[in-house]
Amino acid sequence: MKAKVYITPKEGILDPQGVAIERALPALGFKGVTGVRVGKYIELDLPGGGDAAAEVDKMCKKLLANPIIEDFQFELVPE
Amino acid sequence: MKAKVYITPKEGILDPQGVAIERALPALGFKGVTGVRVGKYIELDLPGGGDAAAEVDKMCKKLLANPIIEDFQFELVPE
């Protein structure tokens, strides 16, 4: 079982990488792009057995994401 | 139009963040997790008009991803 985890900065949390990208885009010819938010995308392979969704949820809370400033979502992809 | 961009290290490129996570998981009670790869997840709002897919493709190649060591995929979500 493969898991794909999407981690984003929470609404209202300053995202300096997003601000930097948003400022750089017009100079490259991309006008009018707004709301740039930069997060993390993590792929991992889970061992068989057990409740995969519960495991990934725990991994996110304990290690992959910082729940104080980040939201996370994930999907499980059977192989 | 919203774009969601997924950037991953190319196959064979060393991913130190992924290695660090993979080594940390067993100590937290998650056994047998392999193939951890850490990339970036970027959300942005595009202005209307023009060929959104072509624009985002160009943004990825010019700024968001490093095509030498990273792959990217994106999806467009109408609002």
Backbone of each chain as nested JSON, in Angstrom:
{
  "chains": [
    {"id": "A", "residues": [
      {"number": 1, "name": "MET", "atoms": {"N": [0.856, -1.206, 0.0], "CA": [0.0, 0.0, 0.0], "C": [0.886, 1.249, 0.0]}},
      {"number": 2, "name": "LYS", "atoms": {"N": [0.602, 2.141, -0.927], "CA": [1.352, 3.388, -1.009], "C": [0.514, 4.495, -0.362]}},
      {"number": 3, "name": "ALA", "atoms": {"N": [1.169, 5.422, 0.341], "CA": [0.451, 6.581, 0.881], "C": [1.035, 7.848, 0.273]}},
      {"number": 4, "name": "LYS", "atoms": {"N": [0.16, 8.773, -0.08], "CA": [0.573, 10.084, -0.566], "C": [0.07, 11.12, 0.431]}},
      {"number": 5, "name": "VAL", "atoms": {"N": [1.007, 11.867, 0.995], "CA": [0.659, 12.808, 2.067], "C": [0.887, 14.237, 1.57]}},
      {"number": 6, "name": "TYR", "atoms": {"N": [-0.095, 15.082, 1.772], "CA": [-0.025, 16.485, 1.353], "C": [-0.049, 17.353, 2.605]}},
      {"number": 7, "name": "ILE", "atoms": {"N": [0.987, 18.141, 2.8], "CA": [1.085, 18.981, 3.993], "C": [1.109, 20.439, 3.552]}},
      {"number": 8, "name": "THR", "atoms": {"N": [0.23, 21.238, 4.107], "CA": [0.157, 22.661, 3.729], "C": [0.212, 23.536, 4.969]}},
      {"number": 9, "name": "PRO", "atoms": {"N": [0.768, 24.746, 4.842], "CA": [0.709, 25.667, 5.986], "C": [-0.752, 26.019, 6.261]}},
      {"number": 10, "name": "LYS", "atoms": {"N": [-1.112, 26.106, 7.532], "CA": [-2.492, 26.461, 7.892], "C": [-2.827, 27.858, 7.39]}},
      {"number": 11, "name": "GLU", "atoms": {"N": [-4.104, 28.095, 7.151], "CA": [-4.612, 29.422, 6.817], "C": [-4.097, 30.429, 7.847]}},
      {"number": 12, "name": "GLY", "atoms": {"N": [-3.546, 31.538, 7.371], "CA": [-3.14, 32.592, 8.292], "C": [-1.71, 32.474, 8.769]}},
      {"number": 13, "name": "ILE", "atoms": {"N": [-1.101, 31.314, 8.538], "CA": [0.312, 31.146, 8.904], "C": [1.16, 31.714, 7.771]}},
      {"number": 14, "name": "LEU", "atoms": {"N": [2.145, 32.534, 8.115], "CA": [3.01, 33.123, 7.097], "C": [3.762, 32.026, 6.357]}},
      {"number": 15, "name": "ASP", "atoms": {"N": [3.788, 32.145, 5.038], "CA": [4.465, 31.153, 4.204], "C": [5.513, 31.875, 3.352]}},
      {"number": 16, "name": "PRO", "atoms": {"N": [6.731, 32.014, 3.881], "CA": [7.743, 32.82, 3.183], "C": [8.106, 32.269, 1.804]}},
      {"number": 17, "name": "GLN", "atoms": {"N": [8.124, 30.946, 1.654], "CA": [8.426, 30.371, 0.341], "C": [7.354, 30.762, -0.674]}},
      {"number": 18, "name": "GLY", "atoms": {"N": [6.094, 30.728, -0.221], "CA": [5.0, 31.113, -1.116], "C": [5.103, 32.573, -1.519]}},
      {"number": 19, "name": "VAL", "atoms": {"N": [5.438, 33.429, -0.559], "CA": [5.589, 34.862, -0.842], "C": [6.725, 35.077, -1.843]}},
      {"number": 20, "name": "ALA", "atoms": {"N": [7.831, 34.36, -1.655], "CA": [8.976, 34.511, -2.552], "C": [8.607, 34.104, -3.979]}},
      {"number": 21, "name": "ILE", "atoms": {"N": [7.879, 33.011, -4.109], "CA": [7.47, 32.559, -5.448], "C": [6.517, 33.573, -6.078]}},
      {"number": 22, "name": "GLU", "atoms": {"N": [5.564, 34.047, -5.265], "CA": [4.578, 34.994, -5.79], "C": [5.254, 36.276, -6.288]}},
      {"number": 23, "name": "ARG", "atoms": {"N": [6.301, 36.697, -5.597], "CA": [7.024, 37.901, -6.015], "C": [7.894, 37.656, -7.237]}},
      {"number": 24, "name": "ALA", "atoms": {"N": [8.374, 36.422, -7.402], "CA": [9.277, 36.133, -8.513], "C": [8.53, 35.905, -9.827]}},
      {"number": 25, "name": "LEU", "atoms": {"N": [7.299, 35.432, -9.741], "CA": [6.58, 35.051, -10.976], "C": [6.395, 36.198, -11.978]}},
      {"number": 26, "name": "PRO", "atoms": {"N": [5.984, 37.403, -11.542], "CA": [5.777, 38.461, -12.543], "C": [7.029, 38.777, -13.358]}},
      {"number": 27, "name": "ALA", "atoms": {"N": [8.206, 38.72, -12.739], "CA": [9.446, 39.014, -13.454], "C": [9.731, 37.965, -14.528]}},
      {"number": 28, "name": "LEU", "atoms": {"N": [9.131, 36.779, -14.38], "CA": [9.322, 35.721, -15.374], "C": [8.2, 35.715, -16.412]}},
      {"number": 29, "name": "GLY", "atoms": {"N": [7.318, 36.705, -16.305], "CA": [6.27, 36.812, -17.318], "C": [4.934, 36.211, -16.929]}},
      {"number": 30, "name": "PHE", "atoms": {"N": [4.807, 35.776, -15.666], "CA": [3.537, 35.205, -15.221], "C": [2.82, 36.222, -14.349]}},
      {"number": 31, "name": "LYS", "atoms": {"N": [1.857, 36.908, -14.943], "CA": [1.174, 37.992, -14.233], "C": [-0.084, 37.47, -13.538]}},
      {"number": 32, "name": "GLY", "atoms": {"N": [-0.392, 38.078, -12.406], "CA": [-1.692, 37.847, -11.784], "C": [-1.83, 36.571, -10.979]}},
      {"number": 33, "name": "VAL", "atoms": {"N": [-0.731, 35.86, -10.744], "CA": [-0.822, 34.648, -9.928], "C": [-0.853, 35.048, -8.451]}},
      {"number": 34, "name": "THR", "atoms": {"N": [-1.803, 34.529, -7.713], "CA": [-1.954, 34.89, -6.289], "C": [-2.071, 33.609, -5.453]}},
      {"number": 35, "name": "GLY", "atoms": {"N": [-2.135, 33.816, -4.168], "CA": [-2.412, 32.701, -3.259], "C": [-1.445, 31.537, -3.35]}},
      {"number": 36, "name": "VAL", "atoms": {"N": [-0.164, 31.834, -3.533], "CA": [0.811, 30.74, -3.632], "C": [1.118, 30.214, -2.223]}},
      {"number": 37, "name": "ARG", "atoms": {"N": [0.95, 28.923, -2.031], "CA": [1.241, 28.298, -0.74], "C": [2.124, 27.095, -1.012]}},
      {"number": 38, "name": "VAL", "atoms": {"N": [3.211, 27.01, -0.263], "CA": [4.154, 25.911, -0.485], "C": [4.116, 24.948, 0.687]}},
      {"number": 39, "name": "GLY", "atoms": {"N": [3.864, 23.704, 0.396], "CA": [3.839, 22.682, 1.43], "C": [4.712, 21.516, 1.031]}},
      {"number": 40, "name": "LYS", "atoms": {"N": [4.473, 20.377, 1.665], "CA": [5.289, 19.201, 1.382], "C": [4.425, 18.093, 0.798]}},
      {"number": 41, "name": "TYR", "atoms": {"N": [5.05, 17.288, -0.029], "CA": [4.384, 16.139, -0.616], "C": [5.262, 14.923, -0.31]}},
      {"number": 42, "name": "ILE", "atoms": {"N": [4.717, 13.97, 0.42], "CA": [5.507, 12.815, 0.851], "C": [4.858, 11.529, 0.342]}},
      {"number": 43, "name": "GLU", "atoms": {"N": [5.66, 10.683, -0.269], "CA": [5.197, 9.358, -0.682], "C": [5.88, 8.322, 0.188]}},
      {"number": 44, "name": "LEU", "atoms": {"N": [5.165, 7.287, 0.57], "CA": [5.798, 6.188, 1.316], "C": [5.072, 4.874, 1.072]}},
      {"number": 45, "name": "ASP", "atoms": {"N": [5.807, 3.802, 1.255], "CA": [5.251, 2.462, 1.076], "C": [5.018, 1.843, 2.442]}},
      {"number": 46, "name": "LEU", "atoms": {"N": [3.779, 1.422, 2.673], "CA": [3.416, 0.847, 3.96], "C": [3.5, -0.671, 3.887]}},
      {"number": 47, "name": "PRO", "atoms": {"N": [3.878, -1.31, 5.021], "CA": [3.829, -2.769, 5.049], "C": [2.364, -3.21, 5.056]}},
      {"number": 48, "name": "GLY", "atoms": {"N": [2.111, -4.42, 4.605], "CA": [0.733, -4.92, 4.62], "C": [0.23, -5.127, 6.045]}},
      {"number": 49, "name": "GLY", "atoms": {"N": [-1.068, -5.272, 6.217], "CA": [-1.644, -5.568, 7.53], "C": [-1.836, -4.33, 8.366]}},
      {"number": 50, "name": "GLY", "atoms": {"N": [-2.77, -4.358, 9.278], "CA": [-3.041, -3.213, 10.135], "C": [-3.92, -2.196, 9.443]}},
      {"number": 51, "name": "ASP", "atoms": {"N": [-4.296, -1.18, 10.187], "CA": [-5.182, -0.141, 9.675], "C": [-4.312, 0.962, 9.077]}},
      {"number": 52, "name": "ALA", "atoms": {"N": [-4.101, 0.898, 7.764], "CA": [-3.163, 1.809, 7.106], "C": [-3.542, 3.277, 7.336]}},
      {"number": 53, "name": "ALA", "atoms": {"N": [-4.819, 3.604, 7.231], "CA": [-5.238, 5.007, 7.375], "C": [-4.908, 5.521, 8.778]}},
      {"number": 54, "name": "ALA", "atoms": {"N": [-5.177, 4.703, 9.793], "CA": [-4.887, 5.119, 11.167], "C": [-3.384, 5.285, 11.383]}},
      {"number": 55, "name": "GLU", "atoms": {"N": [-2.598, 4.39, 10.775], "CA": [-1.132, 4.466, 10.899], "C": [-0.603, 5.764, 10.287]}},
      {"number": 56, "name": "VAL", "atoms": {"N": [-1.061, 6.066, 9.061], "CA": [-0.563, 7.26, 8.381], "C": [-0.999, 8.517, 9.136]}},
      {"number": 57, "name": "ASP", "atoms": {"N": [-2.211, 8.505, 9.643], "CA": [-2.687, 9.641, 10.431], "C": [-1.77, 9.872, 11.638]}},
      {"number": 58, "name": "LYS", "atoms": {"N": [-1.397, 8.793, 12.319], "CA": [-0.492, 8.915, 13.471], "C": [0.895, 9.4, 13.054]}},
      {"number": 59, "name": "MET", "atoms": {"N": [1.399, 8.858, 11.924], "CA": [2.709, 9.306, 11.424], "C": [2.716, 10.802, 11.151]}},
      {"number": 60, "name": "CYS", "atoms": {"N": [1.634, 11.29, 10.554], "CA": [1.559, 12.716, 10.235], "C": [1.603, 13.541, 11.511]}},
      {"number": 61, "name": "LYS", "atoms": {"N": [0.816, 13.116, 12.503], "CA": [0.742, 13.893, 13.743], "C": [2.036, 13.849, 14.538]}},
      {"number": 62, "name": "LYS", "atoms": {"N": [2.747, 12.701, 14.465], "CA": [3.948, 12.539, 15.284], "C": [5.221, 13.011, 14.613]}},
      {"number": 63, "name": "LEU", "atoms": {"N": [5.294, 12.93, 13.273], "CA": [6.568, 13.185, 12.616], "C": [6.484, 14.005, 11.33]}},
      {"number": 64, "name": "LEU", "atoms": {"N": [5.554, 13.654, 10.447], "CA": [5.596, 14.229, 9.099], "C": [5.15, 15.695, 9.07]}},
      {"number": 65, "name": "ALA", "atoms": {"N": [4.113, 16.012, 9.824], "CA": [3.599, 17.386, 9.828], "C": [3.769, 17.992, 11.212]}},
      {"number": 66, "name": "ASN", "atoms": {"N": [3.748, 19.304, 11.269], "CA": [3.684, 20.007, 12.548], "C": [2.251, 20.506, 12.706]}},
      {"number": 67, "name": "PRO", "atoms": {"N": [1.43, 19.799, 13.492], "CA": [-0.003, 20.108, 13.521], "C": [-0.332, 21.497, 14.069]}},
      {"number": 68, "name": "ILE", "atoms": {"N": [0.645, 22.157, 14.666], "CA": [0.392, 23.512, 15.181], "C": [0.299, 24.505, 14.025]}},
      {"number": 69, "name": "ILE", "atoms": {"N": [1.137, 24.33, 13.034], "CA": [1.158, 25.292, 11.928], "C": [0.812, 24.684, 10.567]}},
      {"number": 70, "name": "GLU", "atoms": {"N": [0.628, 23.368, 10.524], "CA": [0.38, 22.727, 9.226], "C": [-0.864, 21.846, 9.255]}},
      {"number": 71, "name": "ASP", "atoms": {"N": [-1.554, 21.829, 8.116], "CA": [-2.634, 20.871, 7.905], "C": [-2.093, 19.721, 7.071]}},
      {"number": 72, "name": "PHE", "atoms": {"N": [-2.695, 18.562, 7.214], "CA": [-2.292, 17.473, 6.329], "C": [-3.504, 16.704, 5.834]}},
      {"number": 73, "name": "GLN", "atoms": {"N": [-3.318, 16.12, 4.678], "CA": [-4.303, 15.232, 4.084], "C": [-3.502, 14.078, 3.494]}},
      {"number": 74, "name": "PHE", "atoms": {"N": [-4.12, 12.933, 3.341], "CA": [-3.396, 11.847, 2.67], "C": [-4.371, 10.967, 1.925]}},
      {"number": 75, "name": "GLU", "atoms": {"N": [-3.819, 10.242, 0.971], "CA": [-4.619, 9.222, 0.298], "C": [-3.822, 7.943, 0.235]}},
      {"number": 76, "name": "LEU", "atoms": {"N": [-4.539, 6.829, 0.245], "CA": [-3.901, 5.521, 0.179], "C": [-4.142, 4.953, -1.202]}},
      {"number": 77, "name": "VAL", "atoms": {"N": [-3.068, 4.444, -1.809], "CA": [-3.169, 3.907, -3.162], "C": [-2.776, 2.438, -3.12]}},
      {"number": 78, "name": "PRO", "atoms": {"N": [-3.704, 1.522, -3.327], "CA": [-3.346, 0.1, -3.338], "C": [-2.414, -0.177, -4.512]}},
      {"number": 79, "name": "GLU", "atoms": {"N": [-1.454, -1.089, -4.307], "CA": [-0.477, -1.352, -5.386], "C": [-0.853, -2.601, -6.179]}}
    ]},
    {"id": "B", "residues": [
      {"number": 1, "name": "MET", "atoms": {"N": [-9.082, 29.856, -11.462], "CA": [-8.566, 28.482, -11.616], "C": [-7.446, 28.242, -10.609]}},
      {"number": 2, "name": "LYS", "atoms": {"N": [-7.557, 27.148, -9.877], "CA": [-6.524, 26.792, -8.907], "C": [-5.628, 25.711, -9.509]}},
      {"number": 3, "name": "ALA", "atoms": {"N": [-4.334, 25.784, -9.239], "CA": [-3.432, 24.726, -9.68], "C": [-2.796, 24.071, -8.47]}},
      {"number": 4, "name": "LYS", "atoms": {"N": [-2.695, 22.763, -8.508], "CA": [-1.998, 22.001, -7.465], "C": [-0.814, 21.32, -8.119]}},
      {"number": 5, "name": "VAL", "atoms": {"N": [0.377, 21.638, -7.629], "CA": [1.603, 21.14, -8.25], "C": [2.299, 20.185, -7.283]}},
      {"number": 6, "name": "TYR", "atoms": {"N": [2.69, 19.029, -7.797], "CA": [3.377, 18.021, -6.99], "C": [4.776, 17.846, -7.548]}},
      {"number": 7, "name": "ILE", "atoms": {"N": [5.775, 18.091, -6.735], "CA": [7.157, 17.995, -7.177], "C": [7.851, 16.901, -6.377]}},
      {"number": 8, "name": "THR", "atoms": {"N": [8.483, 15.97, -7.063], "CA": [9.154, 14.857, -6.381], "C": [10.588, 14.737, -6.88]}},
      {"number": 9, "name": "PRO", "atoms": {"N": [11.495, 14.273, -6.018], "CA": [12.857, 14.011, -6.504], "C": [12.798, 12.888, -7.541]}},
      {"number": 10, "name": "LYS", "atoms": {"N": [13.576, 13.013, -8.6], "CA": [13.605, 11.968, -9.636], "C": [14.107, 10.66, -9.05]}},
      {"number": 11, "name": "GLU", "atoms": {"N": [13.687, 9.557, -9.647], "CA": [14.201, 8.221, -9.32], "C": [15.725, 8.258, -9.32]}},
      {"number": 12, "name": "GLY", "atoms": {"N": [16.338, 7.728, -8.293], "CA": [17.797, 7.62, -8.278], "C": [18.498, 8.815, -7.678]}},
      {"number": 13, "name": "ILE", "atoms": {"N": [17.763, 9.92, -7.514], "CA": [18.357, 11.099, -6.879], "C": [18.256, 10.914, -5.363]}},
      {"number": 14, "name": "LEU", "atoms": {"N": [19.358, 11.156, -4.668], "CA": [19.355, 10.995, -3.213], "C": [18.371, 11.98, -2.58]}},
      {"number": 15, "name": "ASP", "atoms": {"N": [17.571, 11.477, -1.642], "CA": [16.581, 12.313, -0.973], "C": [16.839, 12.257, 0.535]}},
      {"number": 16, "name": "PRO", "atoms": {"N": [17.69, 13.145, 1.043], "CA": [18.096, 13.05, 2.453], "C": [16.926, 13.209, 3.426]}},
      {"number": 17, "name": "GLN", "atoms": {"N": [15.943, 14.038, 3.084], "CA": [14.776, 14.182, 3.968], "C": [14.016, 12.858, 4.07]}},
      {"number": 18, "name": "GLY", "atoms": {"N": [13.893, 12.189, 2.926], "CA": [13.196, 10.901, 2.917], "C": [13.939, 9.875, 3.744]}},
      {"number": 19, "name": "VAL", "atoms": {"N": [15.268, 9.859, 3.607], "CA": [16.084, 8.919, 4.374], "C": [15.936, 9.198, 5.874]}},
      {"number": 20, "name": "ALA", "atoms": {"N": [15.949, 10.475, 6.24], "CA": [15.828, 10.841, 7.656], "C": [14.486, 10.378, 8.225]}},
      {"number": 21, "name": "ILE", "atoms": {"N": [13.423, 10.573, 7.463], "CA": [12.098, 10.148, 7.929], "C": [12.052, 8.63, 8.055]}},
      {"number": 22, "name": "GLU", "atoms": {"N": [12.585, 7.948, 7.052], "CA": [12.55, 6.478, 7.062], "C": [13.303, 5.921, 8.272]}},
      {"number": 23, "name": "ARG", "atoms": {"N": [14.382, 6.593, 8.66], "CA": [15.155, 6.127, 9.814], "C": [14.468, 6.468, 11.125]}},
      {"number": 24, "name": "ALA", "atoms": {"N": [13.687, 7.543, 11.129], "CA": [13.052, 7.977, 12.378], "C": [11.783, 7.18, 12.683]}},
      {"number": 25, "name": "LEU", "atoms": {"N": [11.109, 6.694, 11.649], "CA": [9.802, 6.051, 11.867], "C": [9.842, 4.834, 12.794]}},
      {"number": 26, "name": "PRO", "atoms": {"N": [10.829, 3.914, 12.633], "CA": [10.795, 2.732, 13.509], "C": [10.867, 3.092, 15.0]}},
      {"number": 27, "name": "ALA", "atoms": {"N": [11.634, 4.127, 15.337], "CA": [11.759, 4.524, 16.746], "C": [10.433, 5.04, 17.303]}},
      {"number": 28, "name": "LEU", "atoms": {"N": [9.544, 5.469, 16.419], "CA": [8.238, 5.97, 16.848], "C": [7.17, 4.874, 16.784]}},
      {"number": 29, "name": "GLY", "atoms": {"N": [7.616, 3.651, 16.478], "CA": [6.672, 2.534, 16.485], "C": [6.094, 2.172, 15.135]}},
      {"number": 30, "name": "PHE", "atoms": {"N": [6.602, 2.801, 14.057], "CA": [6.091, 2.472, 12.726], "C": [7.122, 1.603, 12.006]}},
      {"number": 31, "name": "LYS", "atoms": {"N": [6.87, 0.309, 11.998], "CA": [7.839, -0.626, 11.44], "C": [7.538, -0.883, 9.966]}},
      {"number": 32, "name": "GLY", "atoms": {"N": [8.618, -1.107, 9.203], "CA": [8.451, -1.621, 7.843], "C": [8.087, -0.601, 6.786]}},
      {"number": 33, "name": "VAL", "atoms": {"N": [8.124, 0.674, 7.116], "CA": [7.819, 1.683, 6.108], "C": [9.057, 1.895, 5.239]}},
      {"number": 34, "name": "THR", "atoms": {"N": [8.884, 1.845, 3.934], "CA": [10.015, 1.989, 3.013], "C": [9.677, 3.041, 1.949]}},
      {"number": 35, "name": "GLY", "atoms": {"N": [10.657, 3.303, 1.107], "CA": [10.416, 4.161, -0.062], "C": [9.891, 5.539, 0.261]}},
      {"number": 36, "name": "VAL", "atoms": {"N": [10.376, 6.149, 1.333], "CA": [9.895, 7.497, 1.675], "C": [10.591, 8.512, 0.767]}},
      {"number": 37, "name": "ARG", "atoms": {"N": [9.815, 9.316, 0.089], "CA": [10.35, 10.353, -0.793], "C": [9.653, 11.651, -0.428]}},
      {"number": 38, "name": "VAL", "atoms": {"N": [10.422, 12.693, -0.218], "CA": [9.846, 13.979, 0.19], "C": [9.975, 14.981, -0.951]}},
      {"number": 39, "name": "GLY", "atoms": {"N": [8.869, 15.536, -1.348], "CA": [8.856, 16.547, -2.394], "C": [8.105, 17.777, -1.939]}},
      {"number": 40, "name": "LYS", "atoms": {"N": [7.672, 18.567, -2.89], "CA": [6.953, 19.79, -2.565], "C": [5.541, 19.747, -3.123]}},
      {"number": 41, "name": "TYR", "atoms": {"N": [4.658, 20.422, -2.423], "CA": [3.277, 20.545, -2.868], "C": [2.958, 22.033, -2.904]}},
      {"number": 42, "name": "ILE", "atoms": {"N": [2.617, 22.544, -4.069], "CA": [2.388, 23.987, -4.217], "C": [0.98, 24.231, -4.738]}},
      {"number": 43, "name": "GLU", "atoms": {"N": [0.263, 25.126, -4.069], "CA": [-1.051, 25.549, -4.548], "C": [-0.938, 26.992, -5.026]}},
      {"number": 44, "name": "LEU", "atoms": {"N": [-1.604, 27.327, -6.117], "CA": [-1.639, 28.723, -6.549], "C": [-2.919, 29.014, -7.309]}},
      {"number": 45, "name": "ASP", "atoms": {"N": [-3.304, 30.288, -7.306], "CA": [-4.506, 30.739, -8.01], "C": [-4.085, 31.453, -9.282]}},
      {"number": 46, "name": "LEU", "atoms": {"N": [-4.615, 30.966, -10.411], "CA": [-4.27, 31.542, -11.705], "C": [-5.314, 32.577, -12.106]}},
      {"number": 47, "name": "PRO", "atoms": {"N": [-4.866, 33.625, -12.82], "CA": [-5.849, 34.56, -13.354], "C": [-6.613, 33.867, -14.486]}},
      {"number": 48, "name": "GLY", "atoms": {"N": [-7.819, 34.345, -14.784], "CA": [-8.59, 33.745, -15.873], "C": [-7.934, 34.042, -17.219]}},
      {"number": 49, "name": "GLY", "atoms": {"N": [-8.346, 33.315, -18.233], "CA": [-7.855, 33.575, -19.597], "C": [-6.541, 32.901, -19.871]}},
      {"number": 50, "name": "GLY", "atoms": {"N": [-6.281, 32.598, -21.114], "CA": [-5.026, 31.957, -21.487], "C": [-5.09, 30.456, -21.271]}},
      {"number": 51, "name": "ASP", "atoms": {"N": [-4.031, 29.783, -21.659], "CA": [-3.965, 28.334, -21.554], "C": [-3.321, 27.987, -20.218]}},
      {"number": 52, "name": "ALA", "atoms": {"N": [-4.172, 27.728, -19.215], "CA": [-3.678, 27.53, -17.845], "C": [-2.67, 26.392, -17.763]}},
      {"number": 53, "name": "ALA", "atoms": {"N": [-2.942, 25.287, -18.439], "CA": [-2.041, 24.128, -18.341], "C": [-0.652, 24.485, -18.881]}},
      {"number": 54, "name": "ALA", "atoms": {"N": [-0.61, 25.181, -20.005], "CA": [0.684, 25.557, -20.587], "C": [1.424, 26.528, -19.669]}},
      {"number": 55, "name": "GLU", "atoms": {"N": [0.675, 27.455, -19.05], "CA": [1.289, 28.418, -18.127], "C": [1.929, 27.713, -16.93]}},
      {"number": 56, "name": "VAL", "atoms": {"N": [1.173, 26.804, -16.33], "CA": [1.685, 26.12, -15.137], "C": [2.881, 25.244, -15.509]}},
      {"number": 57, "name": "ASP", "atoms": {"N": [2.815, 24.61, -16.657], "CA": [3.955, 23.808, -17.123], "C": [5.213, 24.678, -17.235]}},
      {"number": 58, "name": "LYS", "atoms": {"N": [5.051, 25.861, -17.807], "CA": [6.201, 26.77, -17.939], "C": [6.697, 27.239, -16.572]}},
      {"number": 59, "name": "MET", "atoms": {"N": [5.753, 27.568, -15.668], "CA": [6.144, 27.984, -14.307], "C": [6.969, 26.906, -13.62]}},
      {"number": 60, "name": "CYS", "atoms": {"N": [6.545, 25.657, -13.767], "CA": [7.265, 24.558, -13.13], "C": [8.681, 24.474, -13.672]}},
      {"number": 61, "name": "LYS", "atoms": {"N": [8.804, 24.56, -15.009], "CA": [10.129, 24.405, -15.622], "C": [11.049, 25.57, -15.31]}},
      {"number": 62, "name": "LYS", "atoms": {"N": [10.461, 26.786, -15.163], "CA": [11.295, 27.977, -14.974], "C": [11.585, 28.292, -13.514]}},
      {"number": 63, "name": "LEU", "atoms": {"N": [10.656, 27.945, -12.615], "CA": [10.818, 28.416, -11.233], "C": [10.484, 27.375, -10.159]}},
      {"number": 64, "name": "LEU", "atoms": {"N": [9.348, 26.695, -10.311], "CA": [8.863, 25.889, -9.184], "C": [9.676, 24.61, -8.971]}},
      {"number": 65, "name": "ALA", "atoms": {"N": [10.039, 23.956, -10.056], "CA": [10.795, 22.704, -9.933], "C": [12.173, 22.884, -10.543]}},
      {"number": 66, "name": "ASN", "atoms": {"N": [13.083, 22.015, -10.164], "CA": [14.392, 21.942, -10.814], "C": [14.358, 20.698, -11.709]}},
      {"number": 67, "name": "PRO", "atoms": {"N": [14.144, 20.891, -13.008], "CA": [13.896, 19.724, -13.877], "C": [15.084, 18.773, -13.988]}},
      {"number": 68, "name": "ILE", "atoms": {"N": [16.246, 19.196, -13.527], "CA": [17.41, 18.303, -13.587], "C": [17.281, 17.191, -12.54]}},
      {"number": 69, "name": "ILE", "atoms": {"N": [16.775, 17.542, -11.375], "CA": [16.704, 16.542, -10.3], "C": [15.28, 16.256, -9.828]}},
      {"number": 70, "name": "GLU", "atoms": {"N": [14.307, 16.991, -10.357], "CA": [12.938, 16.807, -9.87], "C": [11.959, 16.557, -11.016]}},
      {"number": 71, "name": "ASP", "atoms": {"N": [10.966, 15.726, -10.734], "CA": [9.821, 15.563, -11.631], "C": [8.673, 16.403, -11.101]}},
      {"number": 72, "name": "PHE", "atoms": {"N": [7.795, 16.804, -11.98], "CA": [6.602, 17.505, -11.486], "C": [5.364, 17.032, -12.22]}},
      {"number": 73, "name": "GLN", "atoms": {"N": [4.258, 17.146, -11.518], "CA": [2.933, 16.887, -12.072], "C": [2.043, 17.974, -11.546]}},
      {"number": 74, "name": "PHE", "atoms": {"N": [0.98, 18.279, -12.236], "CA": [0.04, 19.252, -11.668], "C": [-1.362, 18.944, -12.116]}},
      {"number": 75, "name": "GLU", "atoms": {"N": [-2.317, 19.461, -11.344], "CA": [-3.709, 19.375, -11.78], "C": [-4.346, 20.739, -11.643]}},
      {"number": 76, "name": "LEU", "atoms": {"N": [-5.313, 20.995, -12.502], "CA": [-6.028, 22.27, -12.485], "C": [-7.412, 22.017, -11.906]}},
      {"number": 77, "name": "VAL", "atoms": {"N": [-7.802, 22.864, -10.957], "CA": [-9.094, 22.703, -10.297], "C": [-9.927, 23.959, -10.57]}},
      {"number": 78, "name": "PRO", "atoms": {"N": [-10.98, 23.852, -11.354], "CA": [-11.831, 25.027, -11.589], "C": [-12.483, 25.454, -10.281]}},
      {"number": 79, "name": "GLU", "atoms": {"N": [-12.652, 26.76, -10.085], "CA": [-13.217, 27.228, -8.809], "C": [-14.714, 27.539, -8.936]}}
    ]}
  ]
}
